[in-house]
């Protein structure tokens, strides 16, 4: 059990750093109050988890330890629901109802599409 927790913690550590750097780079590319950075990391994380689970279901390339490291650890640390929720509250508080609806709708819809697409890509391999 301790080994599993270390595997997850290591992945989360790396994923969290990758999230911060990626979200910051994306957000700095746009002069807008729309949270492009968080949306980008969440959608990329959805694509990655779709790929990882698709590969895991179709091949024996990933051991259980690697699958847990990449999904629960890295993707769990890379994506962020709490920041997503906080940014939505900020948009509502500031009266940006259009951005709130756009951000929420696109995040949920495109997140599901990204997981599906990632999983579907593994069928082509």
C-alpha positions as CSV (number, residue, x, y, z in Angstrom):
1,X,0.0,0.0,0.0
2,X,2.8,2.4,0.8
3,X,4.4,1.8,-2.6
4,X,1.1,2.6,-4.3
5,X,0.7,5.8,-2.4
6,X,4.3,6.8,-3.3
7,X,3.5,6.1,-7.0
8,X,0.4,8.2,-6.9
9,X,2.1,11.0,-4.9
10,X,5.0,11.1,-7.4
11,X,2.7,11.4,-10.3
12,X,0.6,14.0,-8.6
13,X,3.7,16.1,-7.8
14,X,4.8,16.0,-11.5
15,X,1.3,16.6,-12.8
16,X,0.7,19.6,-10.5
17,X,3.9,21.3,-11.7
18,X,3.0,20.5,-15.3
19,X,-0.5,22.0,-14.7
20,X,0.9,25.2,-13.2
21,X,3.4,25.7,-16.0
22,X,1.0,24.8,-18.8
23,X,-1.9,26.8,-17.5
24,X,0.3,29.8,-16.9
25,X,1.8,29.6,-20.4
26,X,-1.6,29.3,-22.1
27,X,-3.3,32.1,-20.0
28,X,-0.4,34.5,-20.7
29,X,-1.0,34.0,-24.4
30,X,-4.5,35.6,-24.1
31,X,-5.5,39.0,-22.9
32,X,-8.9,37.9,-21.5
33,X,-10.7,37.2,-18.2
34,X,-11.7,33.8,-19.8
35,X,-9.8,31.0,-18.0
36,X,-8.1,29.6,-21.1
37,X,-5.3,28.1,-19.0
38,X,-7.4,25.9,-16.8
39,X,-9.6,24.9,-19.6
40,X,-6.6,23.8,-21.7
41,X,-5.0,21.7,-18.9
42,X,-8.4,20.1,-18.1
43,X,-9.1,19.2,-21.8
44,X,-5.5,18.0,-22.3
45,X,-5.8,15.9,-19.2
46,X,-9.1,14.4,-20.5
47,X,-7.4,13.5,-23.7
48,X,-4.4,11.9,-21.9
49,X,-6.6,9.8,-19.6
50,X,-8.6,8.6,-22.6
51,X,-5.4,7.6,-24.3
52,X,-4.0,5.9,-21.2
53,X,-7.1,3.9,-20.5
54,X,-7.5,3.0,-24.1
55,X,-3.9,1.7,-24.2
56,X,-4.5,-0.2,-20.9
57,X,-7.6,-1.9,-22.2
58,X,-6.1,-2.9,-25.6
59,X,-2.5,-3.8,-24.7
60,X,-0.2,-5.0,-21.9
61,X,2.2,-2.1,-22.4
62,X,1.4,-0.4,-19.1
63,X,1.8,-2.2,-15.8
64,X,-0.7,-1.5,-13.0
65,X,1.9,0.7,-11.4
66,X,2.4,2.8,-14.5
67,X,-1.4,3.1,-15.1
68,X,-1.9,4.3,-11.5
69,X,1.0,6.7,-11.8
70,X,-0.3,8.2,-15.1
71,X,-4.0,8.3,-14.3
72,X,-4.6,8.8,-10.6
73,X,-1.2,10.5,-10.1
74,X,-0.2,12.6,-13.1
75,X,-3.7,13.2,-14.6
76,X,-5.2,13.7,-11.2
77,X,-2.5,16.3,-10.4
78,X,-2.6,17.9,-13.9
79,X,-6.3,18.5,-14.1
80,X,-8.2,20.6,-11.6
81,X,-11.9,20.6,-10.7
82,X,-11.4,23.0,-7.8
83,X,-9.8,25.7,-9.9
84,X,-12.5,25.2,-12.5
85,X,-15.2,25.7,-9.9
86,X,-13.5,28.7,-8.3
87,X,-13.0,30.4,-11.7
88,X,-16.7,29.8,-12.5
89,X,-17.7,31.4,-9.1
90,X,-15.4,34.4,-10.0
91,X,-17.1,34.7,-13.4
92,X,-20.5,34.7,-11.8
93,X,-19.5,37.1,-9.1
94,X,-18.2,39.5,-11.7
95,X,-21.3,39.2,-13.8
96,X,-19.7,37.5,-16.7
97,X,-22.7,35.2,-17.3
98,X,-21.8,34.5,-20.9
99,X,-18.2,33.4,-20.1
100,X,-19.6,31.3,-17.2
101,X,-22.0,29.5,-19.5
102,X,-19.4,29.1,-22.2
103,X,-16.6,27.9,-19.9
104,X,-18.8,25.4,-18.1
105,X,-20.5,24.1,-21.3
106,X,-17.3,23.8,-23.3
107,X,-15.4,22.3,-20.4
108,X,-17.9,19.5,-19.8
109,X,-18.7,18.8,-23.5
110,X,-15.2,19.0,-24.8
111,X,-13.8,17.1,-21.9
112,X,-16.1,14.2,-22.7
113,X,-15.2,14.5,-26.4
114,X,-11.5,14.5,-25.5
115,X,-11.7,11.3,-23.4
116,X,-13.7,9.6,-26.2
117,X,-11.2,10.8,-28.8
118,X,-8.2,9.7,-26.8
119,X,-9.7,6.3,-26.3
120,X,-10.7,6.1,-30.0
121,X,-7.2,7.0,-31.1
122,X,-5.9,3.9,-29.3
123,X,-8.0,1.7,-31.7
124,X,-6.0,3.1,-34.6
125,X,-2.6,2.0,-33.1
